[in-house]
Each structure stands twice: as C-alpha cells, then as structure tokens.
Amino acid sequence: MGGPFERLRTDESGICYSLYYYNRFFMQPDLVKQLAVDGIVPTPQAIRDRIYPYTTEVYTAIRADTGKNTNAYKLYRLLCSDKAKTIIAESGYVPR
C-alpha cells in the first residue's frame, strides 16, 4: 500500500489512488492532499452516505445452513453487531 505514496515523495506532479484508511492513518498529512471528486471530499460522512463516488462495499455472508455453534456463525454474528461497527470505526474504516 505504501508504494504509491512513496512515489509521491519524488514526483511533485504525481497522483495516486489508495484506501481512505491508509491515507488517514499511515501517511504524513503534509505529504498528500485528498482530492474532491465533483466537489465532494472523501470524509467519513461522505463515504458512509455514499455520496463520494469512489467507494466500495465489503460484505459478510455465510451459508444459510451453517450451524449456530460453529465459529463461522459466531464470527458472522459478531461482524453484524453494533460492537463490530464501533471496532471498525475505531480502526479507521467507515462502517455503514
């Protein structure tokens, strides 16, 4: 993930595309500037509301016949919980 940002250190007219999370937590704020697209800046709210055009969804799913005592089912339930949304947000990602 650091490759595009490292390139920006030597290319004054460079541009890169990366994850909002990576830019927010791993880059020096003075090194890069986030670009607005059609006047919309990539903020957590714009990403959550899906008004920033370059976002992607991440889903969690399991088979319908997965047993409720399996680790897969327990993880699925955890990922769907409010607690998971809090952890996701604290980790720098934007939960829906």
Biotite code that builds the C-alpha atoms (Angstrom):
import biotite.structure as struc

atoms = struc.array([
    struc.Atom([0.000, 0.000, 0.000], chain_id="A", res_id=1, res_name="MET", atom_name="CA", element="C"),
    struc.Atom([2.879, 2.348, 0.593], chain_id="A", res_id=2, res_name="GLY", atom_name="CA", element="C"),
    struc.Atom([4.222, 2.191, -2.959], chain_id="A", res_id=3, res_name="GLY", atom_name="CA", element="C"),
    struc.Atom([2.048, 4.911, -4.483], chain_id="A", res_id=4, res_name="PRO", atom_name="CA", element="C"),
    struc.Atom([2.694, 7.242, -1.558], chain_id="A", res_id=5, res_name="PHE", atom_name="CA", element="C"),
    struc.Atom([6.436, 6.626, -1.663], chain_id="A", res_id=6, res_name="GLU", atom_name="CA", element="C"),
    struc.Atom([6.397, 7.591, -5.315], chain_id="A", res_id=7, res_name="ARG", atom_name="CA", element="C"),
    struc.Atom([4.756, 10.902, -4.405], chain_id="A", res_id=8, res_name="LEU", atom_name="CA", element="C"),
    struc.Atom([7.834, 11.805, -2.366], chain_id="A", res_id=9, res_name="ARG", atom_name="CA", element="C"),
    struc.Atom([9.853, 12.187, -5.572], chain_id="A", res_id=10, res_name="THR", atom_name="CA", element="C"),
    struc.Atom([7.184, 13.105, -8.132], chain_id="A", res_id=11, res_name="ASP", atom_name="CA", element="C"),
    struc.Atom([5.825, 16.584, -7.442], chain_id="A", res_id=12, res_name="GLU", atom_name="CA", element="C"),
    struc.Atom([3.084, 16.225, -10.054], chain_id="A", res_id=13, res_name="SER", atom_name="CA", element="C"),
    struc.Atom([2.208, 12.649, -9.082], chain_id="A", res_id=14, res_name="GLY", atom_name="CA", element="C"),
    struc.Atom([-1.246, 11.384, -8.254], chain_id="A", res_id=15, res_name="ILE", atom_name="CA", element="C"),
    struc.Atom([-2.269, 8.110, -6.652], chain_id="A", res_id=16, res_name="CYS", atom_name="CA", element="C"),
    struc.Atom([-5.351, 6.237, -5.561], chain_id="A", res_id=17, res_name="TYR", atom_name="CA", element="C"),
    struc.Atom([-5.367, 4.410, -2.268], chain_id="A", res_id=18, res_name="SER", atom_name="CA", element="C"),
    struc.Atom([-7.589, 3.423, 0.610], chain_id="A", res_id=19, res_name="LEU", atom_name="CA", element="C"),
    struc.Atom([-9.024, 6.221, 2.730], chain_id="A", res_id=20, res_name="TYR", atom_name="CA", element="C"),
    struc.Atom([-7.934, 4.261, 5.798], chain_id="A", res_id=21, res_name="TYR", atom_name="CA", element="C"),
    struc.Atom([-4.318, 4.033, 4.664], chain_id="A", res_id=22, res_name="TYR", atom_name="CA", element="C"),
    struc.Atom([-4.110, 7.710, 3.821], chain_id="A", res_id=23, res_name="ASN", atom_name="CA", element="C"),
    struc.Atom([-5.728, 8.713, 7.109], chain_id="A", res_id=24, res_name="ARG", atom_name="CA", element="C"),
    struc.Atom([-3.602, 6.585, 9.429], chain_id="A", res_id=25, res_name="PHE", atom_name="CA", element="C"),
    struc.Atom([-0.293, 5.890, 7.745], chain_id="A", res_id=26, res_name="PHE", atom_name="CA", element="C"),
    struc.Atom([0.633, 8.954, 5.729], chain_id="A", res_id=27, res_name="MET", atom_name="CA", element="C"),
    struc.Atom([2.053, 12.280, 6.761], chain_id="A", res_id=28, res_name="GLN", atom_name="CA", element="C"),
    struc.Atom([-0.715, 14.878, 6.343], chain_id="A", res_id=29, res_name="PRO", atom_name="CA", element="C"),
    struc.Atom([1.667, 17.330, 4.682], chain_id="A", res_id=30, res_name="ASP", atom_name="CA", element="C"),
    struc.Atom([2.731, 14.789, 2.049], chain_id="A", res_id=31, res_name="LEU", atom_name="CA", element="C"),
    struc.Atom([-0.592, 14.216, 0.322], chain_id="A", res_id=32, res_name="VAL", atom_name="CA", element="C"),
    struc.Atom([-3.784, 16.109, -0.346], chain_id="A", res_id=33, res_name="LYS", atom_name="CA", element="C"),
    struc.Atom([-7.083, 14.344, -0.772], chain_id="A", res_id=34, res_name="GLN", atom_name="CA", element="C"),
    struc.Atom([-8.871, 15.385, -3.903], chain_id="A", res_id=35, res_name="LEU", atom_name="CA", element="C"),
    struc.Atom([-12.530, 16.212, -4.116], chain_id="A", res_id=36, res_name="ALA", atom_name="CA", element="C"),
    struc.Atom([-14.432, 14.497, -6.909], chain_id="A", res_id=37, res_name="VAL", atom_name="CA", element="C"),
    struc.Atom([-17.240, 16.619, -8.331], chain_id="A", res_id=38, res_name="ASP", atom_name="CA", element="C"),
    struc.Atom([-16.788, 18.870, -5.294], chain_id="A", res_id=39, res_name="GLY", atom_name="CA", element="C"),
    struc.Atom([-17.133, 16.029, -2.781], chain_id="A", res_id=40, res_name="ILE", atom_name="CA", element="C"),
    struc.Atom([-14.224, 15.495, -0.369], chain_id="A", res_id=41, res_name="VAL", atom_name="CA", element="C"),
    struc.Atom([-13.671, 11.916, 0.918], chain_id="A", res_id=42, res_name="PRO", atom_name="CA", element="C"),
    struc.Atom([-14.802, 12.343, 4.525], chain_id="A", res_id=43, res_name="THR", atom_name="CA", element="C"),
    struc.Atom([-16.173, 9.522, 6.676], chain_id="A", res_id=44, res_name="PRO", atom_name="CA", element="C"),
    struc.Atom([-19.672, 11.001, 6.340], chain_id="A", res_id=45, res_name="GLN", atom_name="CA", element="C"),
    struc.Atom([-19.451, 11.311, 2.545], chain_id="A", res_id=46, res_name="ALA", atom_name="CA", element="C"),
    struc.Atom([-18.206, 7.724, 2.339], chain_id="A", res_id=47, res_name="ILE", atom_name="CA", element="C"),
    struc.Atom([-20.903, 6.437, 4.732], chain_id="A", res_id=48, res_name="ARG", atom_name="CA", element="C"),
    struc.Atom([-23.652, 8.277, 2.830], chain_id="A", res_id=49, res_name="ASP", atom_name="CA", element="C"),
    struc.Atom([-22.226, 7.008, -0.473], chain_id="A", res_id=50, res_name="ARG", atom_name="CA", element="C"),
    struc.Atom([-22.044, 10.480, -1.958], chain_id="A", res_id=51, res_name="ILE", atom_name="CA", element="C"),
    struc.Atom([-18.284, 10.223, -2.501], chain_id="A", res_id=52, res_name="TYR", atom_name="CA", element="C"),
    struc.Atom([-18.184, 8.359, -5.828], chain_id="A", res_id=53, res_name="PRO", atom_name="CA", element="C"),
    struc.Atom([-15.155, 6.108, -5.300], chain_id="A", res_id=54, res_name="TYR", atom_name="CA", element="C"),
    struc.Atom([-16.158, 3.744, -2.536], chain_id="A", res_id=55, res_name="THR", atom_name="CA", element="C"),
    struc.Atom([-16.659, 0.025, -2.290], chain_id="A", res_id=56, res_name="THR", atom_name="CA", element="C"),
    struc.Atom([-18.792, -2.189, -0.125], chain_id="A", res_id=57, res_name="GLU", atom_name="CA", element="C"),
    struc.Atom([-17.437, -5.037, 1.993], chain_id="A", res_id=58, res_name="VAL", atom_name="CA", element="C"),
    struc.Atom([-19.937, -7.696, 2.977], chain_id="A", res_id=59, res_name="TYR", atom_name="CA", element="C"),
    struc.Atom([-20.052, -10.558, 5.408], chain_id="A", res_id=60, res_name="THR", atom_name="CA", element="C"),
    struc.Atom([-22.010, -13.662, 4.478], chain_id="A", res_id=61, res_name="ALA", atom_name="CA", element="C"),
    struc.Atom([-22.274, -17.308, 5.411], chain_id="A", res_id=62, res_name="ILE", atom_name="CA", element="C"),
    struc.Atom([-24.194, -20.261, 4.052], chain_id="A", res_id=63, res_name="ARG", atom_name="CA", element="C"),
    struc.Atom([-27.786, -20.479, 5.254], chain_id="A", res_id=64, res_name="ALA", atom_name="CA", element="C"),
    struc.Atom([-27.195, -23.977, 6.603], chain_id="A", res_id=65, res_name="ASP", atom_name="CA", element="C"),
    struc.Atom([-24.202, -23.012, 8.766], chain_id="A", res_id=66, res_name="THR", atom_name="CA", element="C"),
    struc.Atom([-24.662, -24.361, 12.285], chain_id="A", res_id=67, res_name="GLY", atom_name="CA", element="C"),
    struc.Atom([-25.197, -21.756, 15.002], chain_id="A", res_id=68, res_name="LYS", atom_name="CA", element="C"),
    struc.Atom([-22.487, -23.298, 17.184], chain_id="A", res_id=69, res_name="ASN", atom_name="CA", element="C"),
    struc.Atom([-19.775, -23.031, 14.526], chain_id="A", res_id=70, res_name="THR", atom_name="CA", element="C"),
    struc.Atom([-17.021, -20.437, 14.692], chain_id="A", res_id=71, res_name="ASN", atom_name="CA", element="C"),
    struc.Atom([-18.074, -19.180, 11.268], chain_id="A", res_id=72, res_name="ALA", atom_name="CA", element="C"),
    struc.Atom([-21.572, -18.377, 12.526], chain_id="A", res_id=73, res_name="TYR", atom_name="CA", element="C"),
    struc.Atom([-20.240, -16.753, 15.700], chain_id="A", res_id=74, res_name="LYS", atom_name="CA", element="C"),
    struc.Atom([-17.892, -14.568, 13.670], chain_id="A", res_id=75, res_name="LEU", atom_name="CA", element="C"),
    struc.Atom([-20.722, -13.655, 11.316], chain_id="A", res_id=76, res_name="TYR", atom_name="CA", element="C"),
    struc.Atom([-22.920, -12.563, 14.229], chain_id="A", res_id=77, res_name="ARG", atom_name="CA", element="C"),
    struc.Atom([-20.059, -10.559, 15.729], chain_id="A", res_id=78, res_name="LEU", atom_name="CA", element="C"),
    struc.Atom([-19.393, -8.767, 12.442], chain_id="A", res_id=79, res_name="LEU", atom_name="CA", element="C"),
    struc.Atom([-23.071, -7.800, 12.223], chain_id="A", res_id=80, res_name="CYS", atom_name="CA", element="C"),
    struc.Atom([-23.178, -6.341, 15.736], chain_id="A", res_id=81, res_name="SER", atom_name="CA", element="C"),
    struc.Atom([-23.023, -2.754, 16.958], chain_id="A", res_id=82, res_name="ASP", atom_name="CA", element="C"),
    struc.Atom([-19.830, -3.690, 18.806], chain_id="A", res_id=83, res_name="LYS", atom_name="CA", element="C"),
    struc.Atom([-18.216, -4.575, 15.468], chain_id="A", res_id=84, res_name="ALA", atom_name="CA", element="C"),
    struc.Atom([-19.285, -1.239, 13.974], chain_id="A", res_id=85, res_name="LYS", atom_name="CA", element="C"),
    struc.Atom([-17.572, 0.526, 16.863], chain_id="A", res_id=86, res_name="THR", atom_name="CA", element="C"),
    struc.Atom([-14.399, -1.502, 16.385], chain_id="A", res_id=87, res_name="ILE", atom_name="CA", element="C"),
    struc.Atom([-14.477, -0.911, 12.627], chain_id="A", res_id=88, res_name="ILE", atom_name="CA", element="C"),
    struc.Atom([-14.799, 2.854, 13.148], chain_id="A", res_id=89, res_name="ALA", atom_name="CA", element="C"),
    struc.Atom([-12.034, 2.899, 15.784], chain_id="A", res_id=90, res_name="GLU", atom_name="CA", element="C"),
    struc.Atom([-9.816, 1.042, 13.313], chain_id="A", res_id=91, res_name="SER", atom_name="CA", element="C"),
    struc.Atom([-10.207, 3.857, 10.786], chain_id="A", res_id=92, res_name="GLY", atom_name="CA", element="C"),
    struc.Atom([-12.656, 2.262, 8.404], chain_id="A", res_id=93, res_name="TYR", atom_name="CA", element="C"),
    struc.Atom([-16.134, 3.637, 7.730], chain_id="A", res_id=94, res_name="VAL", atom_name="CA", element="C"),
    struc.Atom([-18.938, 1.315, 8.868], chain_id="A", res_id=95, res_name="PRO", atom_name="CA", element="C"),
    struc.Atom([-22.355, 1.557, 7.308], chain_id="A", res_id=96, res_name="ARG", atom_name="CA", element="C"),
])
